[in-house]
Amino acid sequence: MTTTREWLAGARPRTLPAAAAPVLVGTGAAAQLGQAHPGRAVLAAGVALALQVGVNYANDYSDGVRGTDLERVGPLRLTASGTASPGAVKAAAFASFGVAGLFGLALVLLTGDWWLLAVGALAIAAAWGYTGGKNPYGYRGLGEVGVFTFFGLVAVLGTTWTQAGRLSWPAWLGAVAVGLLACALLMVNNLRDVPTDSLVGKRTLAVRIGESRARQAYAAMVLLPVVLGALCAFAAPWSLLVLLLSAPAVLLAVTVLAGARGRALVPVLGGTGMLELAFGVLLGAGLAL
């Protein structure tokens, strides 16, 4: 029987900052517009966190039944390891999507913007389609496109919209920055798995462009957001707080550019997640102040 600790490990907690950061930035952008609503921010966080957990379980299930997780390093794979049955993992994924849908429905009822239901449906479809279905887009090198769109643009701008009813250019800059950091999480994860993904025909972006360019792309994805966040200082001077992240961003970039691979990339994955979370905290606070 699968233990609670194993289910938590299968949820891949190192990736959860990708869900919290956009809500923090989006709420900060709403506050900068004078329209922050803590209750709606909590609901948005519920959507994002449940969706992220659902994505992780869905990937575990889909990769596991395809046999692409058999020789991986890193977090526990419930399906591939036999720790949980494929059906149970799939059910956990859809249960998480259901929770995200309930939080999203509450936001829709509060805002009256029923078109957001279509956005939510697209987000769930994208979450499943990353590695699920007959033709998963994550196997064609398009995973970063989905992550940038839904865990960057949609998550940040959706959070701002549901609180302020409008968007600002700092919200857009923050959305792009968070999207890049979310892509960095995916890139370093896929960079670690390049050898095994290549063998099983999983053509992630890291596989398609090669290790050297993937490392350069990762470096850009962690460094550029600091610049974008600092530019928000033209509207909210306290946004310069993000410059405190310059040193950790450079350290992560140098580690990857220096050639870290395999298990050496596991702490980089955790560090990237913490960088994204810290970025969300600092830029969100900077915009709000």
ABEGO torsion letter per residue (X at the ends): XBBAAAAAAAAGAAAAAAAAAAAAAAAAAAAAAGABBAAAAAAAAAAAAAAAAAAAAAAAAAAAAAGAAAABBEBBBAAAAGABBAAAAAAAAAAAAAAAAAAAAAAAAAAGBAAAAAAAAAAAAAAAAAABEABBAAAAGAAAAAAAAAABAAAAAAAAAAAAGBBBAAAAAAAAAAAAAAAAAAAAAAAAAAAAAAAAGBBBAAAAAEAAAAAAAAAAAAAAAAAAAAAAAAABAAAAAAAAAAAAAAAAAAAAAAGBBEAAAAAAAAAAAAAAAAAAAAAAAAAAX
